[in-house]
Amino acid sequence: SSSDNAASLVTVSATSRVVFNDCTFERYPMSSGDYVSIASGGTAQFFGCNFIGTQTAGFVVNNAAAVPLNVYISGSYNTTGRLHNNCTIISELL
């Protein structure tokens, strides 16, 4: 990503299947994009991940599909004040 993290930190394509385990995603305060963008058809699971930073726009995990069962978030820590979009949250500390 660029020096100011203007775009998503991670983009998951429509054909990708990804597991994030104990990852830390951090954004600069002036950023407005999503932390993680998932194209419709892609799947992702987040276990024990940390989402850090503050911003006024964008989602933390943005699933473009209207099916939240494609993306699971479990045992993660979200200090961003931002929401996830179309995700199944099993447990998350805020």
PALUM-382078 format. One record per atom (N, C-alpha, C, O): x, y, z; chain; residue number from 1. Coordinates in steps of 0.001 Angstrom, whole numbers, padded with zeros to 6 digits. Atoms other than C-alpha are relative to their C-alpha. Example, Ala and Ser with C-alpha at 12.3 -4.5 7.8 and 13.67 -1.06 7.14 Angstrom:
BEGIN
PT       xx       yy       zz  chain  resi
PT   000890  -001190   000000      A     1
PT   012300  -004500   007800      A     1
PT   000900   001200   000000      A     1
PT   001936   001181   000665      A     1
PT  -000820  -001190  -000060      A     2
PT   013670  -001060   007140      A     2
PT  -000770   001090   000730      A     2
PT  -000261   002198   000899      A     2
This chain:
BEGIN
PT       xx       yy       zz  chain  resi
PT   000835  -001183   000000      A     1
PT   000000   000000   000000      A     1
PT   000883   001251   000000      A     1
PT   002074   001180   000301      A     1
PT  -000764  -001245   000046      A     2
PT   001066   003603  -000376      A     2
PT   000382   000449   001402      A     2
PT  -000080  -000120   002392      A     2
PT  -000500  -000459  -001295      A     3
PT   002784   005521   002401      A     3
PT  -001103   000498   000927      A     3
PT  -000935   000469   002146      A     3
PT   001088  -000467  -000863      A     4
PT  -000527   006940   003646      A     4
PT  -001128  -001031   000128      A     4
PT  -002177  -000731   000698      A     4
PT   000993   001078  -000083      A     5
PT  -002436   003612   003327      A     5
PT  -001355   000422  -000554      A     5
PT  -002388   000070   000016      A     5
PT   001256  -000503   000543      A     6
PT  -005063   005285   001128      A     6
PT  -000890  -001125  -000512      A     6
PT  -002113  -001028  -000409      A     6
PT   000784   001137   000489      A     7
PT  -006157   001963  -000419      A     7
PT  -000107  -001046   001103      A     7
PT   000444  -000870   002190      A     7
PT   000085   001093  -000973      A     8
PT  -007045  -001243   001379      A     8
PT   001382  -000566   000275      A     8
PT   002232  -000620  -000614      A     8
PT  -001273   000633  -000340      A     9
PT  -004175  -002863   003232      A     9
PT   000118  -001352  -000684      A     9
PT   001195  -001722  -001151      A     9
PT   000024   001320   000628      A    10
PT  -005191  -006280   001858      A    10
PT  -001248  -000094  -000858      A    10
PT  -002327   000340  -000454      A    10
PT   001137   000265   000873      A    11
PT  -007423  -007214  -001069      A    11
PT  -000045  -001491  -000293      A    11
PT   000936  -002070  -000760      A    11
PT   000207   001420   000268      A    12
PT  -008821  -010744  -001352      A    12
PT  -000845  -000098  -001266      A    12
PT  -001940   000460  -001331      A    12
PT   000704   000084   001287      A    13
PT  -009860  -011636  -004906      A    13
PT  -001211  -000931   000092      A    13
PT  -001393  -001640   001082      A    13
PT   001231   000798   000039      A    14
PT  -013115  -013348  -005892      A    14
PT   000268  -001492   000014      A    14
PT  -000615  -002262   000392      A    14
PT  -000311   001436   000043      A    15
PT  -011357  -016709  -006318      A    15
PT   000913  -000437   001145      A    15
PT   001334  -001593   001187      A    15
PT  -000932   000313  -001094      A    16
PT  -009206  -016567  -003165      A    16
PT  -000713  -000580   001209      A    16
PT  -001872  -000273   001484      A    16
PT   000421   000559  -001283      A    17
PT  -009606  -018559   000043      A    17
PT   001163   000237   000956      A    17
PT   002239  -000331   000773      A    17
PT  -001113  -000457  -000831      A    18
PT  -007539  -017018   002863      A    18
PT  -000321  -000186   001482      A    18
PT  -001456   000012   001914      A    18
PT   000097   000049  -001457      A    19
PT  -006928  -017640   006577      A    19
PT   001051   000948   000569      A    19
PT   002240   000814   000277      A    19
PT  -000907  -000921  -000688      A    20
PT  -005412  -014815   008647      A    20
PT   000051  -000439   001461      A    20
PT  -000977  -000476   002136      A    20
PT  -000159   000489  -001364      A    21
PT  -004019  -016073   011954      A    21
PT   001005   000878   000740      A    21
PT   002166   000971   000342      A    21
PT  -000861  -000866  -000827      A    22
PT  -002606  -013681   014606      A    22
PT   000661   001115  -000806      A    22
PT   001841   001403  -000608      A    22
PT  -000523  -001110   000808      A    23
PT  -002161  -010834   012096      A    23
PT  -000374   001335   000638      A    23
PT  -001372   001434   001351      A    23
PT   000305  -001358  -000438      A    24
PT  -002037  -007126   012912      A    24
PT  -000150   000881  -001225      A    24
PT   000736   000930  -002079      A    24
PT   000290  -000930   001091      A    25
PT  -003609  -004615   010514      A    25
PT  -000075   001391   000625      A    25
PT  -000889   001625   001519      A    25
PT  -000042  -001338  -000589      A    26
PT  -002802  -000963   011264      A    26
PT  -000089   001050  -001096      A    26
PT   000594   000959  -002116      A    26
PT   000208  -001082   000968      A    27
PT  -003964   002185   009424      A    27
PT   000400   001337   000618      A    27
PT   000328   001526   001832      A    27
PT  -000261  -001366  -000431      A    28
PT  -002883   005805   009614      A    28
PT  -001325   000718   000215      A    28
PT  -002313   000391  -000443      A    28
PT   001263  -000696  -000296      A    29
PT  -005513   008198   011038      A    29
PT  -000646   000672  -001212      A    29
PT  -001873   000763  -001260      A    29
PT   000595  -000701   001131      A    30
PT  -005992   010039   007726      A    30
PT  -000494  -000946  -001082      A    30
PT  -000983  -000490  -002115      A    30
PT   000436   000979   000981      A    31
PT  -006807   006814   005872      A    31
PT  -001513  -000060  -000073      A    31
PT  -002197   000185   000921      A    31
PT   001451   000111   000139      A    32
PT  -010294   006318   004495      A    32
PT  -000420  -001304  -000666      A    32
PT  -001618  -001567  -000775      A    32
PT   000346   001275   000619      A    33
PT  -010130   002926   002768      A    33
PT  -000269  -001066   001044      A    33
PT  -000165  -000823   002246      A    33
PT   000231   001132  -000886      A    34
PT  -010977  -000453   004220      A    34
PT   001334  -000587   000453      A    34
PT   002351  -000421  -000221      A    34
PT  -001185   000739  -000433      A    35
PT  -008462  -002451   006225      A    35
PT   000181  -001206  -000925      A    35
PT   001261  -001420  -001475      A    35
PT  -000022   001167   000879      A    36
PT  -009333  -005613   004256      A    36
PT  -001232   000053  -000895      A    36
PT  -002351   000203  -000407      A    36
PT   001098   000039   000967      A    37
PT  -011458  -005720   001086      A    37
PT  -000078  -001401  -000586      A    37
PT   000930  -001959  -001020      A    37
PT   000200   001343   000523      A    38
PT  -012932  -009027  -000035      A    38
PT  -000993   000080  -001146      A    38
PT  -002140   000485  -000959      A    38
PT   000862  -000034   001179      A    39
PT  -014336  -009304  -003552      A    39
PT  -001098  -001053   000124      A    39
PT  -000918  -002067   000798      A    39
PT   001104   000943  -000024      A    40
PT  -017661  -011060  -004046      A    40
PT   000473  -001346  -000536      A    40
PT   001015  -001427  -001638      A    40
PT  -000462   001331   000368      A    41
PT  -016933  -014791  -004166      A    41
PT   001215  -000447   000790      A    41
PT   001459  -001646   000923      A    41
PT  -001159   000330  -000824      A    42
PT  -013795  -014625  -002027      A    42
PT  -000432  -000386   001402      A    42
PT  -001505   000009   001858      A    42
PT   000291   000357  -001382      A    43
PT  -013684  -016139   001442      A    43
PT   001221   000276   000865      A    43
PT   002357   000201   000398      A    43
PT  -001101  -000284  -000920      A    44
PT  -011611  -015257   004493      A    44
PT  -000427  -000332   001418      A    44
PT  -001594  -000202   001786      A    44
PT   000202   000241  -001418      A    45
PT  -011267  -016259   008111      A    45
PT   001094   000730   000763      A    45
PT   002265   000681   000388      A    45
PT  -000924  -000761  -000837      A    46
PT  -009640  -014091   010788      A    46
PT  -000039  -000586   001400      A    46
PT  -001089  -000590   002044      A    46
PT  -000098   000579  -001329      A    47
PT  -008433  -015757   014000      A    47
PT   001062   000749   000799      A    47
PT   002225   000785   000397      A    47
PT  -000954  -000671  -000872      A    48
PT  -006801  -013740   016794      A    48
PT   000694   001182  -000631      A    48
PT   001847   001463  -000302      A    48
PT  -000616  -001144   000688      A    49
PT  -006156  -010716   014582      A    49
PT  -000256   001297   000764      A    49
PT  -001215   001399   001529      A    49
PT   000123  -001324  -000594      A    50
PT  -005671  -007112   015726      A    50
PT  -000231   001022  -001102      A    50
PT   000507   001068  -002086      A    50
PT   000291  -001097   000925      A    51
PT  -007221  -004179   013872      A    51
PT   000206   001290   000786      A    51
PT  -000528   001573   001732      A    51
PT  -000441  -001150  -000781      A    52
PT  -005567  -000958   015040      A    52
PT  -000040   001266  -000850      A    52
PT   000253   001227  -002045      A    52
PT  -000010  -001289   000672      A    53
PT  -005956   002703   014129      A    53
PT  -001347   000676   000117      A    53
PT  -002330   000069   000542      A    53
PT   001244  -000758  -000010      A    54
PT  -008580   005407   013872      A    54
PT  -000169   000666  -001348      A    54
PT   000802   001125  -001949      A    54
PT   000305  -000689   001249      A    55
PT  -010269   006815   010808      A    55
PT  -001474   000331  -000018      A    55
PT  -002233  -000175   000809      A    55
PT   001378  -000471   000012      A    56
PT  -013537   008458   009851      A    56
PT  -000846  -000647  -001086      A    56
PT  -002047  -000383  -001158      A    56
PT   000754   000637   001077      A    57
PT  -014548   006331   006838      A    57
PT   000586  -001379  -000286      A    57
PT   001704  -001694   000124      A    57
PT  -000455   001333   000373      A    58
PT  -014273   002818   005478      A    58
PT  -000377  -001042   001038      A    58
PT  -000698  -000718   002181      A    58
PT   000274   001130  -000887      A    59
PT  -014878  -000608   006983      A    59
PT   001306  -000622   000459      A    59
PT   002360  -000375  -000126      A    59
PT  -001167   000766  -000406      A    60
PT  -012476  -002794   008885      A    60
PT   000151  -001156  -000981      A    60
PT   001108  -001185  -001755      A    60
PT   000032   001065   001009      A    61
PT  -013279  -005961   006915      A    61
PT  -001248   000237  -000833      A    61
PT  -002359   000242  -000303      A    61
PT   001096  -000307   000902      A    62
PT  -015449  -005219   003883      A    62
PT  -000195  -001154  -000976      A    62
PT   000588  -001331  -001910      A    62
PT   000348   001111   000874      A    63
PT  -017043  -008266   002257      A    63
PT  -000999   000507  -001029      A    63
PT  -002119   000870  -000672      A    63
PT   000871  -000534   001045      A    64
PT  -018525  -007196  -001087      A    64
PT  -001216  -000886  -000259      A    64
PT  -002225  -000414  -000783      A    64
PT   001144   000899   000169      A    65
PT  -020798  -010253  -001154      A    65
PT  -001034   000286   001081      A    65
PT  -000700   000704   002190      A    65
PT   001070  -000202  -000975      A    66
PT  -024153  -009997   000558      A    66
PT  -000154  -001213   000913      A    66
PT  -001103  -001285   001694      A    66
PT   000052   001236  -000797      A    67
PT  -023433  -013397   002174      A    67
PT   001051   000078   001098      A    67
PT   002235  -000108   000817      A    67
PT  -000988  -000130  -001071      A    68
PT  -021789  -012920   005588      A    68
PT   000682  -001311   000371      A    68
PT   001675  -001302   001098      A    68
PT  -000597   001296  -000331      A    69
PT  -021028  -016662   005801      A    69
PT   001321  -000237  -000722      A    69
PT   002010  -001214  -000428      A    69
PT  -001282   000130   000704      A    70
PT  -018060  -016168   003448      A    70
PT   001164   000531   000829      A    70
PT   002321   000224   000540      A    70
PT  -001058  -000649  -000780      A    71
PT  -016132  -014197   006082      A    71
PT  -000300  -000169   001490      A    71
PT  -001354   000244   001973      A    71
PT   000128   000226  -001439      A    72
PT  -015615  -015207   009731      A    72
PT   001084   000767   000743      A    72
PT   002234   000821   000306      A    72
PT  -000953  -000697  -000866      A    73
PT  -013957  -013149   012471      A    73
PT  -000165  -000582   001397      A    73
PT  -001249  -000529   001979      A    73
PT   000084   000677  -001288      A    74
PT  -013121  -014963   015689      A    74
PT   001206   000351   000868      A    74
PT   002344   000339   000401      A    74
PT  -001077  -000253  -000951      A    75
PT  -011102  -014048   018779      A    75
PT   000894   001159  -000380      A    75
PT   002089   001144  -000085      A    75
PT  -000787  -001135   000469      A    76
PT  -009977  -010761   017287      A    76
PT  -000243   001240   000851      A    76
PT  -001159   001273   001673      A    76
PT   000007  -001229  -000796      A    77
PT  -009400  -007276   018726      A    77
PT  -000126   001186  -000950      A    77
PT   000726   001379  -001818      A    77
PT   000273  -001117   000900      A    78
PT  -010857  -004177   017036      A    78
PT  -000038   001300   000802      A    78
PT  -000994   001548   001537      A    78
PT  -000045  -001287  -000706      A    79
PT  -009812  -000759   018407      A    79
PT  -000258   001175  -000936      A    79
PT  -000002   002323  -000572      A    79
PT   000124  -001038   001032      A    80
PT  -010693   001183   015251      A    80
PT  -001220   000896   000165      A    80
PT  -001215   002033  -000306      A    80
PT   001253  -000755  -000050      A    81
PT  -014199   002349   016119      A    81
PT  -000802  -000145  -001280      A    81
PT  -001870   000456  -001404      A    81
PT   000686   000233   001278      A    82
PT  -015201   001191   012607      A    82
PT  -000646  -001386   000007      A    82
PT  -000255  -002253   000788      A    82
PT   000735   001253   000075      A    83
PT  -017554  -001651   011683      A    83
PT   000526  -000903  -001117      A    83
PT   001257  -000461  -002003      A    83
PT  -000199   000941   001092      A    84
PT  -017219  -004762   009539      A    84
PT  -001246   000033  -000871      A    84
PT  -002306   000466  -000419      A    84
PT   001130   000020   000916      A    85
PT  -019479  -005204   006500      A    85
PT  -000191  -001422  -000530      A    85
PT   000727  -002001  -001111      A    85
PT   000358   001336   000497      A    86
PT  -021227  -008522   005676      A    86
PT   000950  -001075   000505      A    86
PT   001457  -001874  -000282      A    86
PT  -000893   000977  -000619      A    87
PT  -019141  -010600   008095      A    87
PT  -000723  -000697   001147      A    87
PT  -001603  -000119   001785      A    87
PT   000490   000720  -001167      A    88
PT  -019972  -013259   010660      A    88
PT   001024   000153   001106      A    88
PT   002158  -000308   000979      A    88
PT  -000920  -000238  -001125      A    89
PT  -018427  -012218   013981      A    89
PT  -000337  -000999   001094      A    89
PT  -001425  -000972   001669      A    89
PT   000205   001005  -001039      A    90
PT  -018020  -015100   016391      A    90
PT   000365   000583   001358      A    90
PT  -000392   000437   002317      A    90
PT  -000369  -000726  -001220      A    91
PT  -016148  -013142   019059      A    91
PT   001021   001061  -000367      A    91
PT   001934   000823  -001158      A    91
PT  -000921  -001094   000270      A    92
PT  -014378  -009813   019011      A    92
PT  -000010   000961   001176      A    92
PT  -001070   001344   001671      A    92
PT  -000125  -001008  -001048      A    93
PT  -013073  -007460   021676      A    93
PT   000047   001365  -000667      A    93
PT   000716   001549  -001684      A    93
PT   000026  -001356   000558      A    94
PT  -013763  -003792   021028      A    94
PT   000725   000952   000906      A    94
PT   000812   002143   000609      A    94
